[in-house]
């Protein structure tokens, strides 16, 4: 299943990076890790035949957000980063929606994904529901009506229970060996921006960290691969026939450009 950012964000190739400040790195890496976790959720659902009621794309979003927060809760530094990056992922969805609104043409109501603005509010709701004190101002900041905000704590608790049910029923049991190898491959990016961002991803150890955490918690039936390469479009996808999760460098370029639109978009508000 292909997951892509707005095509508008990638219309102009990036050949020169402006220099990566901490805000840009947080924005891009937060969005990229969310995409990675979303696609790994599809891997788990498909490979282990996890029963899902409702659209699988929505389930993958909820699994990605819940996993990001729950697996870092024991480490304050990692947990703060997880909150920062999940906020960035939500902002990326909001910006992608805003980009789409500037284009003419029919909105993809038929798509298997919820609309990006709906995904934005779902993630914001989970963040608020997970920690209402820390995110007390979030509903007002994003224009979330009180009727929705009042239910966010219950929404988080349901997502949290579902995540724990998944681990209880499909997770690695005490004493079991770790799951099969998750191999990681990096090709060479074609743009300077993607190259700089790849170095930030590798400096963080994102793919290795996420793959290691997954092997500790879930035993897949067979080995899989994570591969970063050029694809010709800004996307990521689990390809079950090849047993390969592809993460496209064009997605890094698109997220880099989308990050540059944050101030512009804020000025329009």
C-alpha positions in Angstrom: 0.0 0.0 0.0 1.5 3.3 -1.1 1.6 6.2 1.3 2.5 9.5 -0.2 2.6 13.2 0.7 0.8 15.8 -1.4 2.1 15.7 -5.0 2.4 19.5 -4.9 5.1 19.3 -2.3 7.3 17.4 -4.7 6.6 19.2 -8.0 10.0 20.9 -8.1 13.1 18.7 -7.5 15.4 19.8 -4.7 19.0 20.1 -5.9 20.4 22.4 -3.2 19.7 22.1 0.6 19.3 25.3 2.5 21.1 23.9 5.5 19.2 21.8 8.1 18.2 23.6 11.3 16.8 21.6 14.2 13.2 22.5 13.4 13.5 21.2 9.9 15.2 18.0 11.0 12.5 17.4 13.7 9.8 18.0 11.1 11.2 15.7 8.4 12.3 12.9 10.8 9.0 13.0 12.7 7.0 12.6 9.5 9.4 10.0 8.2 9.3 7.8 11.3 5.5 8.0 11.3 5.4 6.9 7.7 7.8 4.0 8.6 5.6 2.9 11.6 2.5 3.2 9.5 3.9 0.9 6.8 5.2 -1.5 9.4 1.7 -1.6 10.9 0.5 -2.9 7.4 3.3 -5.5 7.6 2.1 -6.7 11.0 -1.6 -6.7 10.0 -1.0 -8.5 6.7 1.7 -11.0 7.8 0.0 -12.0 11.1 -3.6 -11.8 9.8 -4.5 -9.4 12.5 -8.3 -8.8 12.5 -9.2 -5.2 11.8 -12.6 -3.7 11.9 -12.8 -0.6 9.7 -10.4 0.8 7.2 -6.9 -0.7 7.5 -5.3 2.7 6.8 -7.0 4.2 9.8 -5.8 1.2 11.9 -2.3 1.7 10.7 -2.3 5.4 11.7 -3.6 4.5 15.2 -1.0 1.7 15.6 1.8 4.0 14.4 0.9 6.8 16.8 0.2 4.5 19.8 3.4 2.5 19.2 5.5 5.6 19.0 4.2 6.9 22.4 4.0 3.6 24.2 7.4 2.2 23.3 9.2 5.3 24.5 7.3 6.0 27.7 9.9 4.5 29.9 12.7 6.9 28.7 11.9 10.6 29.3 14.3 11.8 26.6 12.9 9.3 24.0 9.3 10.1 25.1 9.8 13.9 24.6 11.2 13.2 21.2 8.3 11.0 20.3 5.8 13.7 21.3 7.8 16.3 19.3 8.0 14.0 16.2 4.3 13.0 16.4 3.3 16.7 16.6 5.5 17.1 13.5 3.7 14.2 11.7 0.4 15.8 12.5 1.6 19.1 11.2 2.8 17.5 8.0 -0.7 16.1 7.4 -2.3 19.5 8.0 0.2 21.2 5.6 -0.4 18.5 3.0 -4.1 19.1 3.2 -3.6 22.9 2.9 -1.4 22.3 -0.2 -4.2 20.2 -1.7 -6.8 22.9 -1.1 -4.8 25.3 -3.2 -5.2 23.0 -6.2 -8.2 22.8 -8.4 -9.8 19.4 -9.1 -11.7 16.8 -7.2 -10.6 15.8 -3.8 -9.9 12.0 -3.5 -12.8 11.1 -1.3 -12.6 7.6 -2.8 -9.1 7.0 -1.4 -8.5 4.2 1.1 -6.9 6.8 3.4 -9.0 9.2 5.4 -8.5 12.8 4.3 -5.2 14.2 5.6 -7.1 16.9 7.6 -9.0 14.1 9.3 -5.8 12.2 10.0 -4.3 15.4 11.5 -7.2 15.8 14.0 -7.0 12.1 14.9 -3.3 12.3 15.8 -3.9 15.6 17.7 -6.7 13.9 19.6 -4.5 11.0 20.5 -1.7 13.3 21.7 -4.1 15.3 23.9 -5.9 12.1 25.2 -2.6 10.5 26.0 -1.5 13.4 28.2 -4.2 16.1 28.7 -2.0 18.1 31.1 1.0 18.4 28.8 -1.2 19.1 25.8 -3.9 21.2 27.6 -3.6 24.0 25.0 -3.6 21.7 21.9 -7.3 21.5 21.2 -7.7 25.3 21.1 -4.5 25.7 19.1 -5.7 23.4 16.3 -9.4 24.5 16.4 -10.7 21.2 17.8 -14.3 21.6 19.1 -14.8 20.8 22.8 -17.2 18.0 21.8 -14.3 16.2 20.1 -11.7 17.1 22.7 -13.8 15.9 25.6 -13.7 12.4 24.0 -9.9 12.3 23.3 -8.9 10.7 26.6 -11.4 7.8 25.9 -10.2 7.6 22.3 -6.6 7.2 23.5 -7.5 4.6 26.1 -9.3 2.5 23.3 -6.2 2.8 21.1 -3.9 1.9 24.0 -6.0 -1.2 24.8 -6.0 -2.2 21.2 -2.2 -1.9 21.1 -1.8 -4.0 24.2 -4.3 -6.6 22.9 -2.2 -6.8 19.7 0.9 -7.5 21.8 -0.9 -9.9 24.1 -2.2 -12.0 21.2 0.4 -11.6 18.5 3.5 -10.4 20.3 6.7 -12.1 21.4 6.2 -14.1 24.6 8.8 -14.2 27.5 11.6 -16.6 26.7 10.9 -16.6 22.9 13.8 -15.7 20.7 13.6 -12.4 18.8 11.8 -12.4 15.5 13.4 -13.0 12.1 16.0 -10.6 10.8 14.9 -7.3 9.4 17.5 -6.3 6.8 18.2 -2.7 6.0 19.6 -1.4 2.7 20.5 2.2 1.7 21.0 3.3 -1.8 22.6 6.7 -2.8 20.2 9.7 -2.9 20.1 11.8 -6.0 19.6 15.2 -4.3 21.7 17.1 -1.8 18.6 17.6 0.5 17.8 13.9 0.5 21.5 13.2 1.2 21.6 15.5 4.2 18.4 14.1 5.5 19.5 10.5 5.1 22.6 11.3 7.1 20.3 12.7 9.9 18.2 9.5 9.7 21.4 7.3 9.9 22.8 9.5 12.7 19.6 8.9 14.7 19.7 5.2 13.8 16.0 5.3 13.0 15.6 2.3 10.8 17.9 0.1 13.0 16.1 1.3 16.2 12.6 0.7 14.9 13.6 -2.6 13.4 15.2 -3.7 16.6 12.2 -2.7 18.7 9.9 -4.5 16.3 11.9 -7.8 16.5 11.7 -7.6 20.3 7.9 -7.2 20.4 6.6 -9.0 17.3 7.7 -12.3 15.7 6.9 -12.1 11.9 6.7 -15.4 10.1 9.5 -14.6 7.7 12.4 -12.2 7.2 11.7 -8.8 5.7 13.8 -5.9 4.3 13.7 -2.1 4.7 15.1 -0.4 1.7 15.7 3.3 1.1 16.1 4.1 -2.6 14.9 6.4 -5.4 11.5 5.6 -6.8 10.5 8.5 -9.0 7.7 9.6 -6.7 7.4 10.7 -3.0 6.1 7.5 -1.4 6.6 4.6 0.9 5.1 1.1 0.5 5.1 -2.4 1.8 5.5 -4.8 -1.1 4.5 -8.2 0.2 5.6 -10.2 -2.9 9.2 -8.9 -2.5 8.9 -8.9 1.3 10.3 -5.4 1.2 9.3 -2.1 2.7 10.4 0.6 0.3 11.1 4.2 1.5 11.6 6.6 -1.3 14.2 9.3 -1.2 11.7 11.5 -3.1 9.6 11.4 0.1 12.5 13.1 2.0 12.7 15.8 -0.8 8.9 16.3 -0.5 9.0 16.6 3.3 11.9 19.0 3.1 9.9 21.2 0.8 6.8 20.9 2.9 8.8 22.0 5.9 9.7 25.2 4.1 6.1 26.0 3.7 5.4 26.0 7.5 6.0 29.7 8.0 4.2 30.6 4.8 1.2 28.6 5.8 1.2 30.2 9.3 1.3 33.7 7.8 -1.8 32.9 5.8 -3.7 31.9 8.9 
